[in-house]
Amino acid sequence: MPDFHISEFEQRLDRAQRAMKAAQLDALMFTTEAEMRYFTGFRTLFWQSPTRPWFLLLPVAGAPIAIIPEIGATLMRSTWVDDIRTWSSPHPNDDGVSLLVEALEGRGSVGLMMGRESQLRMPLADYQAITNRVRSTEFVDATPLVQALRMVKSDAEIAYISTICGIASTAFDQANKLFFEGQALEQAFRAFKIALLEAGADDVPYLVGGAGPGGYGDVISPPGDKPLMAGDVLMLDIGATIAGYHCDFDRNFAFGHADDDAKQAYKTLYEATNAALAMARPGVKCNELYGCIAGELDGGVSNVGRYGHGLGLQLTEAPSLIGFDETVLEAGMVITLEPSMEVADGKIMVHEENILICDGPPKLLSKRAPDELPIL
């Protein structure tokens, strides 16, 4: 069953085509999973294989054109897309290039994502061959245009994100049953993944964290077999999904007791989040929200680099809460608030919530963390 009604995709295409007309583009070309899924509804784990390229062309007028390996044809036919052009892939010397060239002929200006947080998911040699064969076509950077389209979520998208945030919050509520002293960190991760799936998550593609006395060294390392000890602070940061839409928030727990530095760091991060919640309104710039959070950390900043980001089809999306991002918040954006700070030399603490920007105060999608560091 499709994740959305066909009207959702018609509205997305209409917004894209109006933006293309304003930017004087003849088409948008995509090679990446998120954009393919956003505009077509084509959702599959087969993107894990790097073997085959996939292409989507959105013309400034008319229907989308999917140019894909034959192995994906059946699934693509279940979407709203009718113009599906396929080839047998892997191909020794023409992996969709000729079909893509044919579709690009006569289009003078084609937008391609070239900027921050984008990638070209096809062989560079094939891209160069295409540009050589359609010399009348100019490829231009459409990153800001596409990111602007995706940053503001529809009601249907918000419903999915809200649901998965609720599921993850329910799983975190079971912390007293899931985590205990003497438990290996990798076992804590495994228990939490199971709890997320049992609570209703479709998948848990992202689960990271850390643990250590009074704090943790980083937030992206895989878990090891070291047992959790009294005085340790455990942090789990999750990106569970439903219908391909993510939550992304973390929780901190101490075992037995917590030292004063850990308690104070937690309180500081909690208050920084409160300040951000009070400021996060339509019209506020992302770098202004970043400055608000930084000002609450009282010099105890970390080197993580930003204090939040967009959220949706991808675990992290534009915009970023960072000093150089002047994106203006709009109602319908879903973002994370993610202050972090150094607790002691080589140890940090991170606090993260998921919110919906509204006309007025934002709506918390994740259940608000306790105002004091929980002790298990």
N, C-alpha and C positions, 0 to 999 in steps of 0.2 A: 504494500500500500504506500503511495507517495507520502512524503513527509509534509507536503503543503498542497493546497488546492491550486489548480492551474492559474487562478486569478493572481496568486502571489507572484508567480513568475512573469505574468503579463505586466504587472505593475513594475517589477524590477526592470524588465526590458524597456518599458515606456520611459522610466526615469533615466536609464542609460542612454536611450536614443535622444532624449531632450538635451542631456548633457553633451552628447556628441555633436549635435547641431550647434550648440552654443560655442563649442571648441573647434568647430569646422573640421571634424573628423569624419571620414567615410566609413570607418569600422573600428571595432576594438578586437584585438587578437589575444587569446589567453592560452597558456600552456600548463597552468597549475591547478591543483586539486580544488582549492577553496573557491576560486572564481568559476571553475567548471561546475561545481556543485551549487554555487549561489545562483547562477543563471539558468541551470538546466534541471537541478534536482538529482543529478547522477552521483549517487553515493555508493562507494565500494571501498573495501580494504585493498583492492588490487593496486592502488597507488604505491603500496609498499614495495612493489617490484619496480626497479628503475629501467627495466629492459625496453619498454615501449613508450614513445611519445604520444601525447594526446593534444588535440587542438580544438579550439572553439572560436568561431568568428561571429561577432555581433555586428551586423550592418547597420548603418544609420537609419535605414528604412527596411522593413521586412523582417523575416523570421531568423532565428539563430541557425548557424550552420555548424554541425558537429563533424569533425574530421578525425576519425578515431580508428584504432585497430579493430579488425573484425571480431576479436574476442569480446569486445565490449558492446557489440551491436544490439544484442538481445536486451540487455539492461537499459541501454539508451532509448530503445523503442518503448520502454515502459514509462519514460518521462514525457513531457509535453513537446519535446523536440521532434519535428517531422523530417527535416532535411539532414539526413545522416549519411555521410560518405565514408566508406571503409576501405581498408586494404589489409592484406595478410602480413602480419608483423610478428616477429622480427623479419625485416627484408634486407637482403644483402647490400643493396645500393640505393634504395628509394623508400625510406620509412615515412611515407606520407608526404614527402616533399612535393611531388608533382600535383597531388590533389590540393595541397595548400596553395601552391603557386596559382593553380587554376582558379581557386576561390578568391585570390587576392587581385587578379588581373582587373585593371580598370579602376582600382580604388587608390586615389591619389595620396591620402593621408590616413595612416593606420596607427591607432594608439596601442602601445605595448607597455606593460609595467616594467620600468627600468630603475625605479628609485628605491628608497629605503624600504626594507622588509619585503622585497620582491625577489624573484629568481626566474631564470630562463630554464624551464624544464624540458630541454631538448638538446641534442648534440650541437655544440657551437658551430661545428663544420656545416651542419645542415642549415642552421640559421644564416650563415654566411652565404651558402648556396642559394637560399631563397631570396635574400636581398640582391644578389647578383642577377637573378632571373626576373625579378620584378623591379627593374630600375626606375620605372615611372612611379613607384610607390615610395613614399617617405614614411619611415617608422619614427614615431615621436613618443615621448614619455607621457603616459596617461596615468601614472601612479596617483597623483593627487585626485584626479577625477574619480577613479575607481574606489579609492579609499573613502572619499567623501560619500559615495553611494552606499558603501557597506557600513559606515560608522553608525548611521541612524537606523535602528532596528524597527522592523514591523511588529505589530501586536503579536503575530504568530511566532516570530523569532523570540520575542521577549517571553512568551509563555513557555517555550522550551527551556530557555536559560533559567527562568524562575523555577521550573520544575526540577532541573538537575541541581540547582543550588539548595533546594529544599531537601532533596534526597541526600546530598552530601552533609547537610546540617544534621539530619537524622542520624547518619552514621557517626558523626563526631560526638553526638550525644551519648554514644555507647562507650566512650573512652574508658570509663571505670572498669568495664568488662573486657575490653580489648587489650589494654596495655598494663604491664605490671613489671615490677623490679625482677631482674634475673632473666627477663625475656630478651632474646637476641633481637637486635634492631631489624634484621631482615624478616623475622617472624612477626614483628609489630606491623611492618609494611604489608605482609601477606594477609594478616588478620584484617587489616583495614580495607584492603582491596575486596576481600570476601564480603565484608559488611556493606560496602558500597554497592556491590552487585546484588546482594540480598535485599537491599533497600530499594532497588529498582533501577540502578544505573545500567545503561546498555553496555558500557565499556569503561575501562579506567586506563586510558592510554598514557596518562602522566601522573606519576606519584613520586615525589622526591621529598627530601627533608634532611634532618640531622639530629644528633643528640650528643650531649656532653655536659660535664659539670658546669653549671651556670650559664651555658650557652652552647653554640655550635660553630664550627669553623666555616662551613659553607652551606648552601641550600640546594645544591644540584648533584651531589655525590650519590652513587648507588649505595644501598645499605649493606653493612657487613654483619658479621656474626658476634660482634662485641655485645655483651649483655647490658641492659639498662640498669643503672645503679642509683641508689639514693643520692639526691642532690642534682641528678641529671635533668636537663631541660630537653624535652623531645618536641620537635616541630615536624608536622606533616603538611605538605603543600600538595593539593590535589587538583587534577584536571580530569574529572569524570565527565561522561557525555551521555546525552539522550538525543536521538535523531541527529547525531553529529554535532550538537551544540554543547559547549563547554561551560562548566563552572571553573573557577580558579581562585581558591582562597586557602588559607592555612590556619592552623591552631597550634598553640604552644601548651605544653603540660610539664609540670615538675613532679618528680617522684620523691615522696617522703617529706621533703622540705626544699626550700629554695633560698639561696643567699640573697642578701639585701640588694646587691647589684642587679641580679636577675629580676627581682621584684620591681625595682625602680625603672629598669629598662622597659619592662612590660607596661608599666603605668605610663611612661613617657610616650610609647608607641600608641597606646590606647587613646591618650589625650590628643596626640597628633591626628589620629583618625577622626576623633570628634571634631577637631577644628576643620578638617577637610570636609566632613559631612555638613558642617554649618555653612561652608563656602560654596560647595558644589551646586551651582545653579546655571541654567542657560545664560549665555553671555560671558561667563567667566572663561578665561583662556587657560589652557593646560599648564603653561609655564607659571601662571599666577597661582594655580592650585599647588603646583610643585613648590613654589616659594612659601606658601602657607605651611605646608608640611615641614619643609626644611627649617622654618623659623621656630617650630615647636620642638625640634630635636635638641636644641640647646647645645649645639656643637658636637653631639654624639653621632654624627653621620657615619654611614658605611660607604663602601665603594661599589655598591650594587648598581648605581648609576641613575635610576629613575624610581619614582614612588607610585607607579601604577601604569595602567595601559588599557586599551580596548579589549573587549572580550566577545566571543560569539562562535562563529564557525571554526575559528582558530583559537587556540589557547591564549595566544597573545596577538592582538591586532593593533592597528593604529586607532587612536593617537597614543602618544606617550606622555606621562606626567614627568616632564624633564625641562630643564631651563631653556632649551632652544625650540620647543614645540609650541607654536602660537595658535594651535587649533582652538576654535571657540566651541565650548560645550553647547550641545543642543538637546532639547527634550527628545527622548528615544535612544540616546546613546547609553550603552552599558559599559561601565569601566570598573577597574579595580582600584582600590586605595591600598597602597602597599609600602608604608613607611618601614625603614630598617635603620638599625644603628649598631654601633660597636658597643658591646657590653664590657669587654676587657680586651687586652691585647690578643688578637687572633680569634676572638669570639664575637659573634653577632647575634641579633635577634630580629626577626621579621614578623610583621603583623599585617594581615590582608583580609579585606572585605570586598564583596561584589555589590555594586549599586547601579540603579537605573536613574538616569538624569530625567527629572520631571519638571513641569511648570510649577515651581515651588520647591520645597524640600525634596531631596532625592529619596528613593525607596531602596531600603536594604533588601537585597535578594538572598544573601547569606544571612543566617541567623547570627545576630551580633554576638561576638565573643564576650565572655565574662569580663568585668571591669578589673579583676585582679587575676594574677597568674594562677590557674587551677593547679591544685596539689592532688596527685593521685596516690 
